Amino acid sequence: GAYRKLRSLKGREIVGDLYDLERGVRALSVLETTADMVFEKSKVVRGHFMFAQAESLALAVIDAEAALTGVANIKYKQPVRVGQRLFAQAEVTRRRQNKYFVAVRTYESNQEVFRAKFIMVSLDEERGTTEP
């Protein structure tokens, strides 16, 4: 799909680089892990960076001006080390009124390292924007 300006996020709020976006359908981002993302002793990437990549991708993929995370179900599957490149794929699996169900899977090479299921809530409908 053609790249369009993100609505619910500004560029600096995206964790990772957005490579593909088909709004309301799917999106892809890549995150280069760096030394400032890891625990000092183990050199393992802190989980909140993977979560932030997934959550910001889920926000980017839904078709909403403003939205927030309602529910997140997450699973860390493999440790990620500094220097590894994370590919996150988001897919909108269902939409019900102002709720979007988004599945995100994150891979390093071909190994799934993280997965998340989100229910994103669009605030657009709650603003009382009724047309005359």
Backbone as a chain_set.jsonl record, in Angstrom:
{"seq": "GAYRKLRSLKGREIVGDLYDLERGVRALSVLETTADMVFEKSKVVRGHFMFAQAESLALAVIDAEAALTGVANIKYKQPVRVGQRLFAQAEVTRRRQNKYFVAVRTYESNQEVFRAKFIMVSLDEERGTTEP", "coords": {"N": [[0.818, -1.19, 0.0], [0.316, 2.324, -0.457], [2.427, 4.695, 1.111], [1.271, 6.669, 3.675], [0.925, 9.672, 5.598], [1.338, 9.218, 9.052], [-1.359, 9.028, 11.308], [-2.29, 8.647, 14.022], [0.099, 8.781, 15.332], [3.073, 10.704, 15.685], [6.069, 11.078, 13.741], [8.373, 10.892, 15.476], [7.412, 9.412, 17.554], [7.294, 6.825, 16.878], [8.672, 3.695, 17.514], [11.364, 2.251, 16.175], [11.896, 1.778, 12.62], [9.522, 2.56, 10.258], [8.505, 0.57, 7.621], [6.574, -0.389, 5.926], [3.209, 0.231, 5.345], [-0.094, -0.461, 5.409], [-2.827, 0.939, 5.954], [-5.134, -0.004, 8.429], [-4.869, -2.625, 7.81], [-2.166, -3.972, 7.631], [1.272, -3.693, 8.825], [4.812, -2.965, 8.903], [7.829, -2.824, 10.752], [11.254, -1.991, 11.539], [13.713, -2.472, 13.974], [16.775, -1.432, 15.085], [18.875, -2.791, 17.408], [20.628, -1.36, 20.133], [23.486, -0.565, 22.26], [22.549, 0.98, 24.389], [20.104, -0.081, 24.979], [20.193, -2.376, 26.437], [20.541, -4.727, 29.222], [23.227, -4.288, 31.409], [24.986, -6.398, 32.356], [24.16, -8.859, 31.074], [23.806, -8.18, 28.409], [21.425, -8.404, 27.121], [18.564, -7.322, 25.406], [16.341, -5.004, 26.828], [13.011, -5.734, 27.714], [11.008, -3.753, 27.381], [11.635, -2.292, 25.147], [11.067, -3.936, 22.952], [8.349, -4.223, 23.394], [7.555, -1.544, 23.076], [8.171, -1.11, 20.372], [6.335, -2.885, 19.17], [3.867, -1.899, 20.173], [3.815, 0.755, 19.187], [3.756, 0.2, 16.49], [1.311, -1.106, 16.283], [-0.365, 1.043, 16.902], [0.2, 2.644, 14.709], [-0.821, 1.164, 12.546], [-3.594, 1.031, 12.781], [-6.615, 2.606, 11.682], [-6.965, 5.502, 12.63], [-7.368, 8.789, 13.992], [-6.666, 9.469, 16.611], [-5.66, 7.356, 19.207], [-5.469, 4.752, 21.718], [-3.88, 2.21, 23.757], [-5.867, -0.42, 24.783], [-5.908, -3.081, 25.753], [-3.236, -5.327, 26.28], [-1.654, -8.28, 25.424], [1.112, -10.029, 25.979], [4.093, -11.833, 24.973], [7.28, -12.864, 25.634], [9.551, -14.541, 23.754], [12.16, -15.332, 23.033], [15.454, -14.431, 24.139], [16.873, -11.285, 23.166], [19.799, -10.005, 21.769], [22.241, -7.353, 22.003], [22.716, -5.412, 19.081], [21.294, -7.036, 17.379], [18.799, -7.186, 14.813], [15.465, -6.256, 14.778], [12.467, -7.317, 13.374], [9.251, -6.317, 13.103], [5.925, -7.316, 12.589], [2.72, -6.214, 12.022], [-0.743, -6.953, 12.174], [-4.068, -6.206, 11.485], [-6.583, -7.895, 12.923], [-9.256, -7.881, 13.514], [-12.117, -5.72, 13.705], [-14.202, -3.911, 15.821], [-16.682, -1.705, 16.264], [-15.216, 0.99, 17.814], [-12.964, -0.382, 18.44], [-9.937, -1.99, 17.727], [-8.43, -5.016, 16.854], [-5.247, -6.162, 17.064], [-2.565, -8.062, 15.934], [0.802, -8.611, 16.635], [3.914, -9.712, 15.558], [7.274, -10.335, 16.298], [10.43, -10.706, 14.868], [13.787, -12.02, 14.821], [16.242, -12.504, 12.59], [15.06, -15.497, 11.361], [13.675, -16.236, 13.54], [11.091, -16.232, 15.856], [10.817, -13.828, 18.325], [9.239, -12.351, 19.984], [5.815, -11.708, 20.767], [2.66, -10.078, 20.442], [-0.688, -9.299, 21.346], [-3.002, -6.897, 20.777], [-5.656, -4.777, 21.906], [-6.705, -2.029, 20.498], [-7.961, 1.191, 21.085], [-9.883, 3.442, 19.416], [-10.07, 6.911, 19.683], [-11.444, 8.634, 18.187], [-14.233, 8.299, 17.646], [-15.265, 8.771, 20.132], [-15.149, 11.416, 20.627], [-17.347, 12.862, 20.055], [-17.805, 13.752, 17.52], [-20.001, 14.645, 15.522], [-21.636, 14.74, 12.438], [-23.276, 17.467, 10.779]], "CA": [[0.0, 0.0, 0.0], [1.043, 3.586, -0.513], [2.762, 5.26, 2.411], [0.567, 7.907, 3.995], [1.347, 10.239, 6.872], [0.724, 8.583, 10.207], [-2.345, 9.908, 11.923], [-2.343, 8.57, 15.481], [1.448, 8.962, 15.86], [4.011, 11.545, 14.951], [7.256, 10.303, 13.4], [9.297, 10.629, 16.582], [6.792, 8.523, 18.526], [7.44, 5.453, 16.393], [9.881, 3.003, 17.951], [11.73, 1.463, 15.004], [11.67, 2.454, 11.344], [8.349, 2.047, 9.561], [8.857, 0.244, 6.244], [5.416, -0.688, 5.095], [1.982, 0.527, 6.07], [-1.37, -0.52, 4.701], [-3.657, 1.321, 7.087], [-6.284, -0.851, 8.708], [-4.596, -4.0, 7.382], [-0.899, -4.507, 8.13], [2.406, -2.772, 8.844], [6.104, -3.586, 9.202], [8.878, -1.913, 11.197], [12.541, -2.606, 11.86], [14.388, -1.81, 15.079], [18.187, -1.796, 15.28], [19.126, -2.731, 18.849], [21.892, -0.694, 20.454], [24.023, -0.807, 23.603], [21.769, 1.658, 25.43], [18.834, -0.798, 25.164], [20.417, -3.689, 27.051], [21.016, -4.878, 30.592], [24.687, -4.206, 31.323], [25.677, -7.676, 32.546], [23.807, -9.928, 30.129], [23.726, -7.638, 27.041], [20.106, -8.756, 26.589], [17.72, -6.141, 25.207], [15.252, -4.866, 27.798], [11.735, -6.066, 27.092], [10.125, -2.64, 27.046], [11.924, -1.812, 23.791], [10.291, -4.772, 22.034], [6.957, -3.848, 23.59], [7.343, -0.214, 22.487], [8.148, -1.28, 18.911], [5.067, -3.527, 18.827], [2.741, -1.019, 20.479], [3.788, 1.89, 18.262], [3.344, -0.334, 15.191], [-0.141, -1.327, 16.391], [-0.997, 2.363, 16.791], [0.381, 3.138, 13.34], [-1.575, 0.4, 11.551], [-5.047, 1.222, 12.836], [-7.058, 3.765, 10.919], [-7.552, 6.416, 13.619], [-6.655, 10.048, 14.27], [-6.141, 9.374, 17.966], [-5.982, 6.038, 19.751], [-4.621, 4.284, 22.801], [-3.908, 0.772, 23.993], [-6.846, -0.844, 25.774], [-5.446, -4.35, 26.315], [-2.048, -5.911, 25.641], [-1.285, -9.622, 25.868], [2.441, -10.134, 25.38], [4.899, -13.009, 25.286], [8.682, -12.814, 25.223], [9.824, -15.925, 23.377], [13.606, -15.571, 22.991], [16.198, -13.21, 24.459], [17.454, -10.562, 22.036], [21.094, -9.434, 22.175], [22.608, -6.074, 21.404], [23.166, -5.513, 17.693], [20.365, -7.798, 16.546], [17.794, -6.371, 14.13], [14.133, -6.792, 15.043], [11.43, -7.05, 12.373], [7.913, -6.485, 13.686], [4.836, -7.316, 11.612], [1.417, -6.034, 12.663], [-1.889, -7.264, 11.329], [-5.371, -5.958, 12.104], [-7.312, -9.155, 12.766], [-10.693, -7.66, 13.647], [-12.518, -4.391, 14.156], [-15.557, -3.861, 16.356], [-16.915, -0.292, 16.587], [-13.987, 1.763, 17.91], [-11.887, -1.253, 18.916], [-9.172, -2.715, 16.705], [-7.654, -6.132, 17.382], [-4.014, -6.152, 16.282], [-1.556, -9.061, 16.302], [2.152, -8.22, 16.242], [4.954, -10.731, 15.76], [8.601, -9.759, 16.106], [11.417, -11.729, 14.489], [15.198, -11.721, 14.65], [16.502, -13.505, 11.547], [13.765, -16.141, 11.126], [13.246, -16.721, 14.85], [10.141, -15.354, 16.535], [11.358, -13.488, 19.639], [8.238, -11.635, 20.774], [4.527, -11.56, 20.108], [1.707, -9.313, 21.231], [-2.041, -9.096, 20.837], [-3.489, -5.642, 21.336], [-6.941, -4.177, 21.562], [-6.468, -0.595, 20.41], [-9.226, 1.914, 21.152], [-9.878, 4.71, 18.695], [-10.75, 7.977, 20.42], [-12.143, 9.469, 17.209], [-15.683, 8.167, 17.795], [-15.673, 9.196, 21.469], [-15.019, 12.867, 20.722], [-18.621, 13.48, 19.755], [-17.719, 14.44, 16.217], [-21.182, 14.285, 14.724], [-21.767, 15.597, 11.251], [-24.582, 18.138, 10.755]], "C": [[0.858, 1.249, 0.0], [1.268, 4.119, 0.895], [2.013, 6.569, 2.596], [1.037, 8.38, 5.361], [0.601, 9.549, 8.018], [-0.225, 9.558, 10.88], [-2.273, 9.848, 13.443], [-0.969, 8.756, 16.123], [2.205, 9.975, 15.033], [5.276, 10.72, 14.73], [8.149, 9.95, 14.569], [8.709, 9.69, 17.629], [6.863, 7.064, 18.096], [8.746, 4.88, 16.929], [10.227, 2.011, 16.846], [11.441, 2.281, 13.752], [10.518, 1.782, 10.615], [8.706, 1.811, 8.097], [7.663, 0.049, 5.349], [4.19, -0.406, 5.938], [0.806, 0.457, 5.117], [-2.405, -0.305, 5.793], [-4.905, 0.452, 7.217], [-6.059, -2.312, 8.361], [-3.312, -4.547, 8.013], [0.186, -3.443, 8.074], [3.661, -3.537, 9.244], [7.065, -2.514, 9.691], [10.128, -2.698, 11.554], [13.183, -1.781, 12.969], [15.81, -2.346, 15.191], [18.463, -1.698, 16.769], [20.531, -2.191, 19.102], [22.27, -0.936, 21.914], [23.202, -0.135, 24.698], [20.409, 1.0, 25.685], [18.98, -2.054, 26.019], [20.743, -3.599, 28.549], [22.537, -4.987, 30.521], [25.382, -5.567, 31.388], [25.432, -8.664, 31.423], [23.85, -9.499, 28.666], [22.433, -8.05, 26.339], [19.264, -7.482, 26.522], [16.574, -6.148, 26.219], [13.911, -5.017, 27.077], [10.895, -4.882, 26.665], [10.438, -2.046, 25.681], [11.161, -2.62, 22.748], [8.804, -4.446, 22.143], [6.659, -2.515, 22.902], [7.313, -0.283, 20.96], [6.796, -1.844, 18.479], [3.88, -2.596, 19.04], [2.672, 0.156, 19.503], [3.389, 1.438, 16.856], [1.838, -0.593, 15.171], [-0.897, -0.006, 16.288], [-0.922, 2.889, 15.365], [-0.568, 2.458, 12.354], [-3.079, 0.663, 11.609], [-5.415, 2.538, 12.178], [-7.759, 4.74, 11.857], [-6.696, 7.665, 13.762], [-5.951, 9.969, 15.609], [-6.589, 8.049, 18.555], [-5.068, 5.734, 20.93], [-4.79, 2.788, 22.972], [-4.917, 0.462, 25.087], [-6.368, -2.082, 26.509], [-4.202, -4.781, 25.558], [-1.779, -7.267, 26.268], [0.05, -9.908, 25.198], [3.175, -11.388, 25.823], [6.304, -12.805, 24.738], [9.121, -14.246, 24.971], [11.301, -16.287, 23.372], [14.315, -14.301, 23.427], [16.809, -12.6, 23.197], [18.723, -9.888, 22.54], [21.359, -8.135, 21.435], [23.129, -6.298, 19.979], [22.237, -6.303, 16.795], [19.286, -6.862, 16.002], [16.432, -7.041, 14.294], [13.136, -6.343, 13.981], [10.08, -7.333, 13.025], [6.87, -6.38, 12.584], [3.527, -7.206, 12.38], [0.314, -6.355, 11.666], [-3.167, -6.968, 12.107], [-6.212, -7.206, 11.85], [-8.825, -8.969, 12.831], [-10.942, -6.216, 14.05], [-13.958, -4.472, 14.628], [-15.794, -2.458, 16.895], [-15.579, 0.442, 16.634], [-12.814, 0.939, 18.442], [-11.263, -2.021, 17.752], [-8.366, -3.805, 17.386], [-6.434, -6.29, 16.476], [-3.055, -7.204, 16.826], [-0.206, -8.591, 15.771], [3.1, -9.374, 16.552], [6.292, -10.102, 15.428], [9.612, -10.878, 15.897], [12.818, -11.154, 14.512], [15.701, -12.848, 13.762], [15.158, -14.173, 11.258], [13.152, -16.674, 12.408], [12.259, -15.735, 15.465], [10.645, -15.107, 17.959], [10.317, -12.859, 20.564], [6.926, -11.663, 20.02], [3.587, -10.809, 21.036], [0.359, -9.29, 20.537], [-2.578, -7.88, 21.558], [-4.956, -5.443, 21.006], [-6.69, -2.671, 21.657], [-7.825, 0.101, 20.361], [-9.07, 3.244, 20.439], [-10.665, 5.734, 19.488], [-11.579, 8.854, 19.483], [-13.652, 9.482, 17.46], [-16.16, 8.73, 19.121], [-15.655, 10.708, 21.625], [-16.337, 13.592, 20.469], [-18.569, 14.268, 18.47], [-18.882, 13.979, 15.357], [-21.303, 15.275, 13.581], [-23.157, 16.207, 11.212], [-25.54, 17.491, 9.763]], "O": [[2.014, 1.211, 0.421], [0.4, 4.003, 1.761], [2.112, 7.471, 1.765], [1.491, 7.583, 6.182], [-0.609, 9.332, 7.95], [0.061, 10.749, 11.005], [-2.201, 10.891, 14.094], [-0.88, 8.878, 17.345], [1.999, 10.087, 13.825], [5.523, 9.761, 15.461], [8.637, 8.823, 14.654], [9.434, 9.217, 18.504], [6.526, 6.169, 18.872], [9.8, 5.505, 16.813], [9.491, 1.055, 16.604], [10.82, 3.342, 13.818], [10.541, 0.573, 10.385], [9.155, 2.727, 7.408], [7.732, 0.294, 4.145], [4.141, -0.765, 7.114], [0.72, 1.213, 4.149], [-2.81, -1.247, 6.472], [-5.625, 0.212, 6.248], [-6.934, -3.148, 8.583], [-3.359, -5.468, 8.828], [0.055, -2.433, 7.382], [3.589, -4.611, 9.842], [7.121, -1.422, 9.125], [10.076, -3.896, 11.831], [13.197, -0.551, 12.914], [16.027, -3.545, 15.368], [18.304, -0.624, 17.348], [21.483, -2.515, 18.393], [21.471, -1.447, 22.698], [23.161, -0.631, 25.824], [19.643, 1.477, 26.522], [17.988, -2.727, 26.297], [21.155, -2.558, 29.06], [23.073, -5.697, 29.671], [26.26, -5.858, 30.576], [26.373, -9.241, 30.878], [23.921, -10.346, 27.775], [22.357, -8.044, 25.111], [19.253, -6.675, 27.452], [15.925, -7.172, 26.434], [13.713, -4.495, 25.98], [10.145, -4.976, 25.693], [9.593, -1.36, 25.106], [10.663, -2.061, 21.771], [8.089, -4.396, 21.142], [5.639, -2.372, 22.229], [6.519, 0.41, 20.324], [6.182, -1.343, 17.537], [2.992, -2.51, 18.192], [1.589, 0.513, 19.041], [2.76, 2.193, 16.115], [1.17, -0.335, 14.17], [-1.952, 0.058, 15.658], [-1.867, 3.505, 14.872], [-1.064, 3.1, 11.428], [-3.767, 0.532, 10.597], [-4.611, 3.469, 12.129], [-8.987, 4.808, 11.886], [-5.47, 7.613, 13.667], [-4.787, 10.35, 15.735], [-7.75, 7.66, 18.422], [-4.032, 6.373, 21.115], [-5.705, 2.177, 22.42], [-4.838, 1.009, 26.187], [-6.414, -2.138, 27.737], [-4.121, -4.619, 24.341], [-1.687, -7.391, 27.49], [0.115, -10.018, 23.973], [2.919, -11.933, 26.897], [6.496, -12.601, 23.539], [9.068, -15.079, 25.876], [11.661, -17.425, 23.674], [13.845, -13.203, 23.129], [17.209, -13.316, 22.279], [18.727, -9.273, 23.606], [20.778, -7.862, 20.385], [23.877, -7.239, 19.713], [22.371, -6.251, 15.572], [18.912, -5.88, 16.643], [16.262, -8.223, 13.993], [12.978, -5.15, 13.722], [9.807, -8.457, 13.447], [6.919, -5.476, 11.75], [3.255, -8.003, 13.277], [0.426, -6.067, 10.475], [-3.333, -7.418, 13.241], [-6.518, -7.535, 10.703], [-9.585, -9.771, 12.288], [-10.088, -5.571, 14.659], [-14.823, -5.021, 13.945], [-15.171, -2.061, 17.879], [-14.878, 0.518, 15.624], [-11.792, 1.495, 18.847], [-11.953, -2.611, 16.92], [-7.692, -3.551, 18.385], [-6.568, -6.52, 15.274], [-2.766, -7.239, 18.022], [-0.084, -8.218, 14.604], [3.092, -9.933, 17.648], [6.438, -9.424, 14.411], [9.647, -11.858, 16.64], [13.023, -9.967, 14.26], [15.602, -14.019, 14.13], [14.195, -13.476, 10.938], [12.216, -17.473, 12.369], [12.554, -14.546, 15.583], [10.873, -16.053, 18.713], [10.494, -12.837, 21.782], [6.908, -11.644, 18.789], [3.703, -10.891, 22.259], [0.272, -9.266, 19.309], [-2.61, -7.831, 22.788], [-5.439, -5.883, 19.962], [-6.492, -2.12, 22.74], [-8.735, -0.356, 19.669], [-8.233, 4.068, 20.809], [-11.789, 5.47, 19.916], [-12.33, 9.718, 19.937], [-14.273, 10.544, 17.484], [-17.318, 9.126, 19.244], [-16.099, 11.229, 22.648], [-16.425, 14.806, 20.652], [-19.201, 15.316, 18.338], [-18.759, 13.042, 14.567], [-21.1, 16.478, 13.743], [-24.129, 15.543, 11.574], [-26.679, 17.937, 9.623]]}, "num_chains": 1, "name": "protein.A"}
